[in-house]
Amino acid sequence: PMMIVRKDMMITSAVARNSPIGGLIAKRCPNVTNDHYIMAAFLCQERLKEDKSYWKKYIEALPKKMFSLPYRYPPDAGAEVLKNTYAGFFIGTRTLNAIR
């Protein structure tokens, strides 16, 4: 192998789901089962912790702004969840541009 990464150094869906924010989402929004949303909430929470986050170095390496969504992200994915968010706006814009 080229590189080995210890499991405790990986942010996985399980890490996000088992975090305080993941537990809160599971409790208050049981219909949100998509790991992408839970991971996004986890990363936002960790970014807000600043120096207190175990993941500080990783969070600092992430882009500060989102310029695109994954190529295969379905246009209707999470429309209700993403309503009134930048990602929701971006999905709508990309869909309109694709139609034109």
C-alpha positions as a LaTeX table, in Angstrom:
\begin{tabular}{lrrr}
\hline
Residue & $x$ (\AA) & $y$ (\AA) & $z$ (\AA) \\
\hline
Pro1 & 0.00 & 0.00 & 0.00 \\
Met2 & 1.09 & 3.56 & $-0.71$ \\
Met3 & $-0.30$ & 4.90 & 2.52 \\
Ile4 & $-2.12$ & 3.61 & 5.54 \\
Val5 & $-4.53$ & 5.87 & 7.42 \\
Arg6 & $-5.52$ & 4.86 & 10.93 \\
Lys7 & $-9.27$ & 4.54 & 11.41 \\
Asp8 & $-9.27$ & 7.13 & 14.21 \\
Met9 & $-7.95$ & 9.63 & 11.66 \\
Met10 & $-10.86$ & 9.19 & 9.22 \\
Ile11 & $-14.08$ & 11.14 & 9.21 \\
Thr12 & $-16.59$ & 8.51 & 8.21 \\
Ser13 & $-20.38$ & 8.45 & 8.02 \\
Ala14 & $-20.35$ & 6.52 & 11.29 \\
Val15 & $-18.28$ & 9.24 & 12.98 \\
Ala16 & $-20.76$ & 11.88 & 11.78 \\
Arg17 & $-23.83$ & 9.82 & 12.78 \\
Asn18 & $-22.40$ & 9.10 & 16.25 \\
Ser19 & $-21.50$ & 12.73 & 16.93 \\
Pro20 & $-23.72$ & 15.05 & 19.00 \\
Ile21 & $-25.10$ & 16.71 & 15.85 \\
Gly22 & $-25.66$ & 13.33 & 14.21 \\
Gly23 & $-27.63$ & 12.19 & 17.27 \\
Leu24 & $-29.67$ & 15.37 & 17.24 \\
Ile25 & $-30.51$ & 14.93 & 13.55 \\
Ala26 & $-31.52$ & 11.30 & 14.15 \\
Lys27 & $-33.75$ & 12.35 & 17.04 \\
Arg28 & $-35.39$ & 15.45 & 15.58 \\
Cys29 & $-35.31$ & 14.67 & 11.85 \\
Pro30 & $-35.57$ & 10.88 & 11.56 \\
Asn31 & $-36.48$ & 11.17 & 7.87 \\
Val32 & $-33.00$ & 12.57 & 7.11 \\
Thr33 & $-31.04$ & 9.41 & 6.46 \\
Asn34 & $-28.73$ & 10.64 & 3.71 \\
Asp35 & $-25.18$ & 10.50 & 5.06 \\
His36 & $-24.20$ & 13.54 & 2.97 \\
Tyr37 & $-26.48$ & 15.82 & 5.02 \\
Ile38 & $-25.31$ & 14.37 & 8.30 \\
Met39 & $-21.66$ & 14.68 & 7.24 \\
Ala40 & $-22.23$ & 18.31 & 6.18 \\
Ala41 & $-23.81$ & 19.14 & 9.54 \\
Phe42 & $-20.94$ & 17.40 & 11.34 \\
Leu43 & $-18.31$ & 19.36 & 9.39 \\
Cys44 & $-20.13$ & 22.63 & 10.07 \\
Gln45 & $-20.27$ & 21.83 & 13.78 \\
Glu46 & $-16.58$ & 20.94 & 13.83 \\
Arg47 & $-15.66$ & 24.14 & 11.99 \\
Leu48 & $-17.50$ & 26.16 & 14.65 \\
Lys49 & $-15.43$ & 24.49 & 17.39 \\
Glu50 & $-12.29$ & 26.05 & 15.89 \\
Asp51 & $-9.23$ & 25.12 & 18.02 \\
Lys52 & $-11.25$ & 22.70 & 20.16 \\
Ser53 & $-12.03$ & 20.39 & 17.24 \\
Tyr54 & $-10.13$ & 17.12 & 16.99 \\
Trp55 & $-10.48$ & 17.61 & 13.21 \\
Lys56 & $-9.10$ & 21.18 & 13.15 \\
Lys57 & $-6.29$ & 20.54 & 10.65 \\
Tyr58 & $-8.61$ & 18.70 & 8.28 \\
Ile59 & $-11.30$ & 21.39 & 8.56 \\
Glu60 & $-8.72$ & 24.09 & 7.79 \\
Ala61 & $-7.78$ & 22.26 & 4.60 \\
Leu62 & $-11.36$ & 22.34 & 3.28 \\
Pro63 & $-12.40$ & 25.11 & 0.87 \\
Lys64 & $-14.06$ & 28.10 & 2.54 \\
Lys65 & $-16.65$ & 28.39 & $-0.24$ \\
Met66 & $-18.50$ & 25.79 & $-2.22$ \\
Phe67 & $-18.20$ & 26.35 & $-5.95$ \\
Ser68 & $-19.87$ & 23.22 & $-7.22$ \\
Leu69 & $-21.74$ & 20.11 & $-6.28$ \\
Pro70 & $-20.65$ & 16.59 & $-7.15$ \\
Tyr71 & $-21.12$ & 15.93 & $-10.85$ \\
Arg72 & $-23.74$ & 13.23 & $-10.39$ \\
Tyr73 & $-25.70$ & 15.03 & $-7.65$ \\
Pro74 & $-29.34$ & 14.59 & $-8.71$ \\
Pro75 & $-31.16$ & 17.90 & $-9.32$ \\
Asp76 & $-34.03$ & 16.95 & $-7.01$ \\
Ala77 & $-31.88$ & 15.44 & $-4.25$ \\
Gly78 & $-32.85$ & 16.86 & $-0.92$ \\
Ala79 & $-34.77$ & 19.76 & $-2.45$ \\
Glu80 & $-36.84$ & 20.26 & 0.69 \\
Val81 & $-33.86$ & 19.85 & 3.05 \\
Leu82 & $-31.71$ & 22.24 & 0.99 \\
Lys83 & $-34.46$ & 24.82 & 0.48 \\
Asn84 & $-33.17$ & 28.37 & 1.16 \\
Thr85 & $-29.53$ & 27.25 & 1.30 \\
Tyr86 & $-26.66$ & 28.01 & $-1.05$ \\
Ala87 & $-26.59$ & 24.38 & $-2.16$ \\
Gly88 & $-30.32$ & 24.49 & $-2.90$ \\
Phe89 & $-29.84$ & 27.65 & $-4.95$ \\
Phe90 & $-26.92$ & 26.08 & $-6.80$ \\
Ile91 & $-28.89$ & 22.94 & $-7.65$ \\
Gly92 & $-31.71$ & 25.10 & $-9.03$ \\
Thr93 & $-29.29$ & 27.22 & $-11.08$ \\
Arg94 & $-27.52$ & 24.16 & $-12.47$ \\
Thr95 & $-30.86$ & 22.61 & $-13.41$ \\
Leu96 & $-32.01$ & 25.77 & $-15.18$ \\
Asn97 & $-28.70$ & 26.06 & $-17.05$ \\
Ala98 & $-28.94$ & 22.42 & $-18.16$ \\
Ile99 & $-32.44$ & 23.03 & $-19.55$ \\
Arg100 & $-31.38$ & 26.12 & $-21.54$ \\
\hline
\end{tabular}
